[in-house]
Amino acid sequence: FVSPLDFDQRHTGNVSIDYRIGDDGGKLLRNAGMNLLLRFGSGLRYTPSKARSEVFGGSLAYQPTAALNSGTMPTTINLDMKFEKAFDISKWRVRTYLWIENALDKQNVNAVYNSTGLPNNDGYLTTAGGQAWLQNSTTLGDSDFSSNLYESRVSTSSNYSSPRQVRIGFRVDL
């Protein structure tokens, strides 16, 4: 049978716009430029599986509940922008820049839990074992606290792309 590979991404694209103004651009815009890079893609593949605890451990292998790589993660979109201005100082050319990565501050999903297809929930608390753990923690204290504690351990920033980053710098060319 045919099944997609985990790096299968049906749609992906890049759009790059680069605009430069040379020496004849007037005093303010002389030797300035702008670059926009838009990247987008449909979601990568994963194999839906039975819920297991990512915090407490569990079976060594995932137990698939559907065909190999039949699940699809959410789509991604990212916009990077770079503004640049060059100055001639003696025999050197100094380029100053403002570089904004993930300008839209989009929280793209890099990875999901196979049992739920979500980046922040492994589905364990809905299983019999998870319910038993919550019931046991209720006798020791607050079940909402236990649930929130578990979810905070499952929610990891590595499942998401980096937030907006702004870089300011300069480069010297001889």
C-alpha positions in Angstrom: 0.0 0.0 0.0 1.1 3.6 -0.5 1.5 5.9 2.4 3.1 9.3 2.7 6.4 9.8 4.4 6.7 11.9 7.6 8.3 14.8 5.7 5.5 14.8 3.1 4.2 18.3 2.7 1.7 18.6 -0.2 2.0 22.4 -0.6 4.9 24.6 0.1 6.0 27.9 -1.4 8.3 30.9 -1.0 7.8 34.4 -2.2 10.7 36.8 -2.1 10.6 40.5 -2.9 13.8 42.4 -2.9 13.9 46.1 -3.7 17.2 48.2 -3.9 17.8 51.9 -4.5 21.2 52.7 -5.8 23.3 55.9 -5.6 20.7 58.0 -7.5 17.9 57.5 -4.9 18.1 61.0 -3.3 19.8 61.9 0.0 17.6 59.9 2.4 17.0 56.7 0.3 20.4 56.4 -1.3 21.9 52.9 -1.0 18.8 51.6 0.8 17.0 48.3 0.3 14.2 46.1 1.6 13.7 42.4 1.5 10.5 40.4 2.2 10.4 36.6 2.4 7.1 34.9 2.8 7.2 31.1 3.4 4.1 28.9 3.7 3.3 25.2 3.7 0.6 22.7 4.4 1.1 20.6 7.5 3.6 17.7 7.8 2.4 14.2 8.4 2.2 12.1 11.6 0.7 8.8 12.5 -2.4 8.9 14.9 -1.8 6.7 17.9 -3.3 5.7 21.2 -2.9 8.2 24.1 0.0 7.6 26.4 1.6 9.8 29.0 4.5 11.8 27.9 5.1 12.9 31.5 5.0 9.5 33.3 6.4 7.4 30.5 4.4 4.6 29.1 4.7 1.9 26.5 8.0 2.0 24.6 6.3 2.3 21.2 3.3 4.2 19.9 0.3 2.1 19.1 -1.2 3.4 15.9 -4.9 3.9 15.6 -5.0 4.8 11.9 -2.9 4.4 8.7 0.8 5.3 8.7 1.2 9.1 8.4 -2.5 9.7 7.8 -2.7 12.7 10.1 -1.7 16.2 9.0 -0.4 18.9 11.2 -1.6 22.5 10.8 -0.4 24.7 8.0 2.4 27.2 8.6 3.1 30.7 7.4 6.1 33.0 8.1 7.1 36.5 7.0 10.7 37.8 7.4 11.5 41.4 6.7 14.9 43.1 6.4 15.6 46.8 5.8 19.1 47.9 5.0 20.9 51.2 4.4 24.6 51.6 3.3 26.9 54.5 4.1 30.4 55.1 2.6 32.9 56.1 5.2 36.4 56.7 3.8 37.2 53.4 2.0 34.7 51.3 3.9 31.1 50.7 3.2 29.0 50.3 6.4 25.6 48.6 6.1 23.1 49.1 8.9 20.1 46.8 9.0 16.8 46.1 10.8 15.9 42.4 10.5 12.5 41.2 11.7 12.0 37.4 11.7 8.4 36.1 12.0 7.1 39.6 11.6 3.5 38.4 11.9 4.4 36.8 15.3 2.6 33.7 14.1 2.7 30.7 16.4 3.4 27.9 13.9 3.2 24.3 15.0 6.5 22.3 14.5 5.3 19.1 16.2 2.2 17.5 17.6 1.4 14.6 20.0 0.3 11.6 17.9 -2.7 10.8 20.1 -4.4 14.2 19.7 -2.8 16.0 16.8 -2.3 19.0 19.1 1.0 20.6 20.1 0.0 21.1 23.8 -2.1 18.0 24.8 -1.1 14.4 24.7 -4.6 13.1 25.5 -3.5 11.1 28.6 -5.9 12.8 31.0 -8.8 11.5 29.0 -7.7 7.9 29.4 -8.6 5.5 32.2 -5.1 5.8 33.6 -5.2 9.6 33.4 -8.6 9.7 35.1 -7.4 7.4 37.9 -4.4 9.7 38.4 -6.6 12.7 38.6 -9.0 10.9 41.0 -6.0 10.0 43.2 -4.7 13.6 43.1 -8.1 14.8 44.1 -7.9 12.9 47.4 -4.5 14.6 48.0 -5.6 18.1 47.0 -7.1 20.1 44.1 -7.8 18.2 40.9 -7.7 21.5 38.8 -4.2 22.1 40.1 -3.1 18.6 39.2 -4.6 18.9 35.7 -3.0 22.3 35.2 0.3 20.9 36.5 0.2 18.0 34.1 -0.8 20.2 31.1 2.1 22.6 31.9 4.5 19.6 31.7 3.1 18.5 28.4 3.0 22.0 26.8 6.6 22.5 25.5 7.9 25.5 23.5 9.8 23.2 21.1 6.5 22.2 19.5 6.1 25.8 18.3 8.1 28.0 16.0 10.1 30.9 17.5 8.2 34.1 18.2 9.0 37.5 16.5 12.7 38.4 16.8 14.0 41.9 15.9 17.7 42.2 15.1 19.6 45.5 14.6 23.1 45.5 13.4 25.7 46.6 11.0 28.2 45.1 8.6 31.5 46.6 7.3 32.7 45.9 3.8 36.2 46.8 2.7 
